[in-house]
Amino acid sequence: MTEDEVLAEFRASGALLEGHFKLSSGRHSGHYLQCARVLMNPARAARLAEAVVAGIPSDVIEAVDTVVSPAMGGIIIGHEVGRALAKDALFLERPEGAFHLRRGFALEPGAKVLMVEDVVTTGLSSREAIEAVAREGGEVIAECALIDRSGGAVDLGVPFYPLAAFDFPTYAPEDIPPALGAVAVTKPGSRK
């Protein structure tokens, strides 16, 4: 699946939003990719997950024991990647601020984990999730995502395989351009 085809999936589902958004990273942008909308159709979610998996090297796929995703955004795509790989798909939650496994989820000691995210901008959530997997006894060997918004600059400490990369500009709160600052801000992400 090409980046143009991925963007077409977002547009077709109304998942490419324009306005003024405060991202989960704390940065601001005039564009937001609402992955929940692009993934709300099960057939589309499966198609996107299969495309994500197709971009991961076979030696990584062969080493994966379990798929793990951070809640909320990574749950659906993580589940679909797990289905595509025929692996269990667990998710991390952070009701008290730090990611951990709940709901009876557990990793086998030394389990090789594929981390799955929806969108990566700064990588903060991903790095926190990778640390949580280590605390839970697993080892993240790679991460995949639908979208890399970092412009290829993100360093997660593990190999990273995004389906597509979009370089929509983002701004620190003190550097918001006047035209964007004139638009009411919306915070659509899952992080408070």
N, C-alpha and C positions, 0 to 999 in steps of 0.2 A: 504494500500500500504506500503510495507516494505521499509526501507532505500535503500536496494540493488535494488529494483524495481525503486525507484526514481532516483538513480544514473544511472540505465540503460536507463531511459528516457532521461537524460542529455547526456549520451554518444551517444545514437541513433540519437539525433538531432544535434550532433556536438556542444553541449552547454557546455561541460567540456573542458576548454582550459588550456594548459600548456605553461609556459613561465615565464615572470617577469611582474607582474601587480601591479600598484599602485591602491589600492582600494579606494572607495569613502570615507572611514574612514581616509585615509592618510597612512594607513599601506601598506606593500608590501607582496606579496605572489607569489608562483610558480604556483598556480592554480586559475582559475577564472570560476565562474559559470555564463554563459551568459544566463540569464533567458529569454531574448527576443527570443532567438533561440528555447528554449524548449517550449515556449508559442506561437510560430508562427503558429503552427498547431492548429486550433480551437478545434478539437476533443481531442488532447492531453491536451490542456489548460483546457478544461472542465473536463476531467478525473482527472487531478491534483487538480483542485479546489474542486471537489467532495471529493477527498481524504483528502484535508485540512479540509473541513467542517466536515468530519467524525471523526476527532480528537478533535473537540471542544465539551465540555460538553453541554448537552441538555439545562441546565438552562441558560447558556450563550447565546446559539442560540435563545432561546425563548425571551430573553431580548433585543435583537438587533433590533434597529429601522432602522439604516442606516449603510452602509459599506462605509468607506473612505480609500483612499490609497494616498501615496505620489507619485507625478510624478517624474520621468518617470517610473522607474522600477515597481512600484506597480499597474499601471493602468490596465494592462491586467488581472493579477491574481485577482485584486480587482473586476473588472467587472465580471469575471467568478464566484467568490465567491458570489457576489451579485445575480447573476443568480441562483446559487445553493440554496440560501436562499430566493429567491423571494423578495429581498430588493433592493432599489435604491443603486447605486454605484457611489459615488462622488470621485473627486480627488483634492488634494492640489497641488498648484504650488508655485514656488518661483522665479519669474522673477527678483525681486529686492533683493533676498537673504533670505527672511523669508517666510515660508510657509503661504499660505492663500487660501481660496476658491475664485474662479473666475468663469467666464462664466455663471453667474446667479445662481450658486450653492449656497444653503443656508441650514443650519440645523435648525430644529425646536428647540426652546429653551428647553434645558434639554435632547435633543435626545441622546439615548444610542447608541454608535458607536462601531463597530468592525473595528479596524484598520487592514489593510491587506498590507503586504510587500512581495517582492520577496525574498530577502536575507537580513538577519540581521547579522552584524559582531560585531560592537561595540554598536549598538543601537542608535547612535547619530541622524540619520535621523528619526528614529521612535520616539525618545523623542521629537524632534523638531515638528514632525507632531502631536503628542499627545497634546503638548502645543498649537499648532495652533487650534486644534479642540476645546479646552477649550476657547480660545479667540473668536471662532466663535459661542459659546453658547452650544456646545455639551459636552458629557462626554464619553471618551473612556473607555469601560468596559473590553476590552481584545484586544489582538493583535494576529493575526495568520500570518504565513509566509510559503513559500515553504521551505526555508532553514535557519537553524540556524548555522552560522559559528563561533559562540562565544564559542563553546565547553560547552554550557550550563551555561556560566558565565554571560550573559547579564541580566541586571536588567532594565526593562522598566517602572517599577512602576505600571504595570497592569499584569494580568495573560497573559502568552505567550504560544501559541500553534503552534509550527513549525511542518511541515509535516516530515521533516528529519533534522538531525544534522550531519554536516560533519566538522571534526576538521582538516582542512588543516592548516598548520602553517602559521601565519602571523608575520610580523616583523616591528618594528619601523624603520624609515628611517636610524637611526644611528646604527641599529643592523642587517642590511641585511647581510646574509652570503656571503662570497666571490664568491662562485659558482653562486648564484642568482644575485649578483651585476655585474657579468661579462656578463649577458644577458641584452639586450636593454629593457628598461622599456616601457610598454604600459599602458595607462590609459583608460580602457574601460567603466567605470561607467558614470553616468549622472551628477554627481556633479563636478563643475569646481574647 
